[in-house]
Each structure stands twice: as structure tokens, then as C-alpha cells.
Amino acid sequence: MTKTLLLGQTLRFLADPFSGAPEDIVRTDSRGGVLIEHGRIAALGHGPDLRRAHPDALVVDYGDALISPGFIDAHMHYPQTAMIASWGKRLIDWLNSYTFPEEMRLADPAYAHEIAARTLDLNLAHGTTTVASFCTIHPHSVDAIFEAAEARDMRIVAGKTCMDRDTAPVGLRDTAQSAHDDSAALIKRWHGQGRAIYAITPRFSPTSTPDQLEALGALWAANPDCLMQTHLSEQTDEVAWARALYPDARDYLDTYEAHGLLGARGLYGHAIHLEPREIDRLADVGASVVHCPTSNTFIGSGLFDMAGLKARGVSVGLATDTGGGSSFSMLRTMAAAYEVAQLRGTPLHPAQLIWLATEGSARALHLGGRIGTLEPGAEADLCILDLASTPAIAQRTAEARDIWEALFPTIMMGDDRAIRDVWVNGVRRP
């Protein structure tokens, strides 16, 4: 197989940029190079040096563009693609008005396949090469997204959404037994096949009975290498709802913990209104929370405490939460994360933002070292960022004194026009 050498600006993280000053943790090269071979990153270094060492490599020179790991969306809902940016009120009204009716449409396998393909193509157009997605209660909706990812050679995390309580509409309910059995069959069919990872997926405790959560907890115990994804403490009225439905629980997180659904490979979306005990337990077990800033502002959920949770050692990923989120773009998501942090008085550095959208999300998904990094041995999922993609961005970048001032305008104002190229598993996307 031909070696390919990409030339451009590069960033290399030596550690989590929340743990120290960026100048101590990040290495940049304005004339960097990334060598790709057999679908993986074979070398990262100074471009001219790599060019001399590998004269047989096919060279793709991106000039001043930034060679970044492909973006990783750690929490989204592919069945909601068609109703993104629907005017709404609070979370529960929004679910009943838009989400549940749209998810019922995926009872049609042909429609599920259409939306799955559309979702992944939109993600690739925005530089996102890995997604972790909820599906619907229909097993074929899981097949649809895994098959679409397989056709594009994308790494994918997904699972059948499970809901058996009468708080969910009749057309979107399964049972405790069918949720377990359907999920078990899907794990056998997909988990670990190619680039696919299965996530056991109770939507959230208010739409599951204790029996269903117990069944899914048992399934996770039997398949501990799977991920588990759900929602936690997104809105205050949702927290109150969970407390009313689970009166014996110590808090919202306990509705999961009591049924075997708290663990290191757990992904808890939103996690805005957390109690001290919940933060302690998430940190104790090494679980991950996923920040969904465009969704949290769009639906009016609240301000995620990035600084506080990172200080406690909680693993944090970043996500669009489409269609609750209002954009497929991880650039827009980074911008929203910056804005939320500003409102909390804890500004985020550009190094922290780009890390959250790449290596931070990879770590949250327990894929650190495999994706989200330019380190040798990682899978070659890459996004090439044009740092002068529009006149407004270009005129600001022209004044930049360093890489951070050059990158930040693209984070704050960039969109799909900033995506110069995307490479998936070492292959350039057409």
C-alpha cells in the first residue's frame, strides 16, 4: 500500500491541556507532517524531515492548513437529524412535540437507512469522523447506522434506545425482556465488528421501569467491554421527574447505580445539575460525562460546569446532541462550549477546546490512543482545517501572532467551509 505524507501545521498534545499551561503541554509545528500507512498514522514529525525519510510517499501539501484528528461527536441522536432546529420549549415538551413523532418514522426500515446515511454524510462534511449515537427502539435502526458507518469505513458507537414506561408513547415502547434480548442480539451482531462498538442504551430513567434498567444492567455486566450511554440531569424539571418516578433513589444518578448502570464505561450526557454525591461517584468509578453546549443553550437547560468537573478528575467528552443541538458542526460546538464557560467565569483556551473535540472525546469513549490523536499507531481519521476559510476569518487570522490566535477565529466563526479535507481510516473522502 502506498505511503501518504500530509504536510501542514500540526498540534501534538503531551497531556490533557486542562492539567497545565498549553505552552508546556502542546507541541506545534508550522511545517509539520503526518505519514499514513495501512490506514494508520505511521509517523508525526517535521514535514521536510519526513519528506526526506520517505521519498516514495505520495505527498499532499496543505500549506498553512491545520492537520487535526477527525472530530469526535460523543453524544448524538441520528434519528433526530430531520427535525434539527425545531422550535421548542422545555425538554419534555420538545421530546413529545418533535422527537418522539420523528423517531416513530424510523419504524420504516427504508427511512431509517435514509436518515442514517444522511447523518453520517453531514457529519463527514463537518469534519466529524466518529459519532456515538442513540438509535430508536427498532433493532433495524441500529443495523441502519452500523451499516452506513461500515460503508464509509467510519468508527461508530451506537445502540438500541430502550423505553418501556408509559411516559413514552405507545409506538416507541419495548419491554424489559425485549430490550434485553434485542440488545443482546445486536451486541452479538455488531460489537467489535470492524470499527463498530455497541453501547447499551436506556434513553433515561424516566422512560424506563426499574425492571428494564435492571435487565440492561445485567446485560452490561454480561458484556463489560460494551459502553453504556444515557442521559443525566439535563434540566431541573427532568431531575424532579426522575425523583418522583424513583422515590427511593438518593439522587438521579442512583436510579442508574441501583440497577447496575454506573461504571467506568458509562457515558452520561449533559450532567448539568449534579449533586455532590453524584460528582463523587462519577469520579470514583471513572465514568465519563458528555458536554452538549449547543443543545443546553437551545433548549435552555443550563450551564455545564466544565472547570469544576475537570478539577474533580471527571472525564469529559464534547458533543452536538443533534437534533437537540442546533448544529452538526463540532466547530460550532466548541464555540458554544467557550461561550458557556465564559458565562460561568471560567474561559477555555483554544487548546482545551480542540482537545475536547478530539482526544478528550476519544478518552470519554475509551478509544484514547486509537482515534482523536496524531500519535503514531492511531487510526488515520483526520480533518484538515482551512484557517482562512471566509473573508472574516481570513482577515483575523492574518493578524495572528501564534497558532492559537490563528485557530480561535475558526473555532468561533468556522463552519463546513473550514473543512478542507477529511481522511477516514487512511483514505481521503471524495
Secondary structure in CASP SS format (residue, H / E / C, confidence):
PFRMAT SS
TARGET T0000
AUTHOR 0000-0000-0000
METHOD secondary structure of the structure
MODEL  1
M C 1.00
T C 1.00
K C 1.00
T E 1.00
L E 1.00
L E 1.00
L E 1.00
G E 1.00
Q E 1.00
T E 1.00
L E 1.00
R E 1.00
F E 1.00
L C 1.00
A C 1.00
D C 1.00
P H 1.00
F H 1.00
S H 1.00
G C 1.00
A C 1.00
P H 1.00
E H 1.00
D H 1.00
I H 1.00
V E 1.00
R E 1.00
T E 1.00
D E 1.00
S E 1.00
R E 1.00
G E 1.00
G E 1.00
V E 1.00
L E 1.00
I E 1.00
E E 1.00
H C 1.00
G C 1.00
R E 1.00
I E 1.00
A E 1.00
A E 1.00
L E 1.00
G E 1.00
H E 1.00
G H 1.00
P H 1.00
D H 1.00
L H 1.00
R H 1.00
R H 1.00
A H 1.00
H C 1.00
P C 1.00
D C 1.00
A C 1.00
L E 1.00
V E 1.00
V E 1.00
D E 1.00
Y E 1.00
G E 1.00
D E 1.00
A E 1.00
L E 1.00
I E 1.00
S E 1.00
P E 1.00
G C 1.00
F E 1.00
I E 1.00
D E 1.00
A E 1.00
H E 1.00
M E 1.00
H E 1.00
Y H 1.00
P H 1.00
Q H 1.00
T H 1.00
A H 1.00
M H 1.00
I C 1.00
A C 1.00
S C 1.00
W C 1.00
G C 1.00
K C 1.00
R C 1.00
L H 1.00
I H 1.00
D H 1.00
W H 1.00
L H 1.00
N H 1.00
S H 1.00
Y H 1.00
T H 1.00
F H 1.00
P H 1.00
E H 1.00
E H 1.00
M H 1.00
R H 1.00
L C 1.00
A C 1.00
D C 1.00
P H 1.00
A H 1.00
Y H 1.00
A H 1.00
H H 1.00
E H 1.00
I H 1.00
A H 1.00
A H 1.00
R H 1.00
T H 1.00
L H 1.00
D H 1.00
L H 1.00
N H 1.00
L H 1.00
A H 1.00
H C 1.00
G C 1.00
T E 1.00
T E 1.00
T E 1.00
V E 1.00
A E 1.00
S E 1.00
F E 1.00
C C 1.00
T C 1.00
I C 1.00
H C 1.00
P H 1.00
H H 1.00
S H 1.00
V H 1.00
D H 1.00
A H 1.00
I H 1.00
F H 1.00
E H 1.00
A H 1.00
A H 1.00
E H 1.00
A H 1.00
R H 1.00
D C 1.00
M C 1.00
R E 1.00
I E 1.00
V E 1.00
A E 1.00
G E 1.00
K C 1.00
T E 1.00
C E 1.00
M C 1.00
D C 1.00
R C 1.00
D C 1.00
T C 1.00
A C 1.00
P C 1.00
V H 1.00
G H 1.00
L H 1.00
R C 1.00
D C 1.00
T C 1.00
A H 1.00
Q H 1.00
S H 1.00
A H 1.00
H H 1.00
D H 1.00
D H 1.00
S H 1.00
A H 1.00
A H 1.00
L H 1.00
I H 1.00
K H 1.00
R H 1.00
W H 1.00
H C 1.00
G C 1.00
Q C 1.00
G C 1.00
R C 1.00
A E 1.00
I E 1.00
Y E 1.00
A E 1.00
I E 1.00
T E 1.00
P E 1.00
R C 1.00
F C 1.00
S H 1.00
P H 1.00
T H 1.00
S C 1.00
T C 1.00
P H 1.00
D H 1.00
Q H 1.00
L H 1.00
E H 1.00
A H 1.00
L H 1.00
G H 1.00
A H 1.00
L H 1.00
W H 1.00
A H 1.00
A H 1.00
N C 1.00
P C 1.00
D C 1.00
C C 1.00
L E 1.00
M E 1.00
Q E 1.00
T E 1.00
H E 1.00
L E 1.00
S C 1.00
E C 1.00
Q C 1.00
T H 1.00
D H 1.00
E H 1.00
V H 1.00
A H 1.00
W H 1.00
A H 1.00
R H 1.00
A H 1.00
L H 1.00
Y C 1.00
P C 1.00
D C 1.00
A C 1.00
R C 1.00
D C 1.00
Y H 1.00
L H 1.00
D H 1.00
T H 1.00
Y H 1.00
E H 1.00
A C 1.00
H C 1.00
G C 1.00
L C 1.00
L C 1.00
G C 1.00
A C 1.00
R C 1.00
G E 1.00
L E 1.00
Y E 1.00
G E 1.00
H E 1.00
A C 1.00
I C 1.00
H C 1.00
L C 1.00
E C 1.00
P H 1.00
R H 1.00
E H 1.00
I H 1.00
D H 1.00
R H 1.00
L H 1.00
A H 1.00
D H 1.00
V H 1.00
G C 1.00
A C 1.00
S E 1.00
V E 1.00
V E 1.00
H E 1.00
C C 1.00
P H 1.00
T H 1.00
S H 1.00
N H 1.00
T H 1.00
F H 1.00
I C 1.00
G C 1.00
S C 1.00
G C 1.00
L C 1.00
F C 1.00
D C 1.00
M H 1.00
A H 1.00
G H 1.00
L H 1.00
K H 1.00
A H 1.00
R C 1.00
G C 1.00
V C 1.00
S E 1.00
V E 1.00
G E 1.00
L E 1.00
A C 1.00
T C 1.00
D C 1.00
T C 1.00
G C 1.00
G C 1.00
G C 1.00
S C 1.00
S C 1.00
F C 1.00
S C 1.00
M H 1.00
L H 1.00
R H 1.00
T H 1.00
M H 1.00
A H 1.00
A H 1.00
A H 1.00
Y H 1.00
E H 1.00
V H 1.00
A H 1.00
Q H 1.00
L H 1.00
R C 1.00
G C 1.00
T C 1.00
P C 1.00
L C 1.00
H C 1.00
P H 1.00
A H 1.00
Q H 1.00
L H 1.00
I H 1.00
W H 1.00
L H 1.00
A H 1.00
T H 1.00
E H 1.00
G H 1.00
S H 1.00
A H 1.00
R H 1.00
A H 1.00
L C 1.00
H C 1.00
L C 1.00
G E 1.00
G C 1.00
R C 1.00
I E 1.00
G C 1.00
T C 1.00
L C 1.00
E C 1.00
P C 1.00
G C 1.00
A C 1.00
E E 1.00
A C 1.00
D C 1.00
L E 1.00
C E 1.00
I E 1.00
L E 1.00
D C 1.00
L C 1.00
A C 1.00
S C 1.00
T C 1.00
P H 1.00
A H 1.00
I H 1.00
A H 1.00
Q H 1.00
R H 1.00
T H 1.00
A C 1.00
E C 1.00
A C 1.00
R C 1.00
D C 1.00
I H 1.00
W H 1.00
E H 1.00
A H 1.00
L H 1.00
F H 1.00
P H 1.00
T H 1.00
I H 1.00
M H 1.00
M H 1.00
G C 1.00
D C 1.00
D H 1.00
R H 1.00
A H 1.00
I E 1.00
R E 1.00
D E 1.00
V E 1.00
W E 1.00
V E 1.00
N C 1.00
G C 1.00
V E 1.00
R E 1.00
R C 1.00
P C 1.00
END
